[in-house]
């Protein structure tokens, strides 16, 4: 039903910009898998690595 996104298809500049634009607050993180849609609210997050994303 849903294909996994290959790691090389993630735009590292867009990832960096997205992480840099989140100052504070609450956000919703979502994903879509073969098992369905999943989401959760978070008050803090970080990118562990930009390479690989």
Helices and strands as residue ranges (DSSP letters): G 7-9, H 12-21, E 27-33, E 36-42
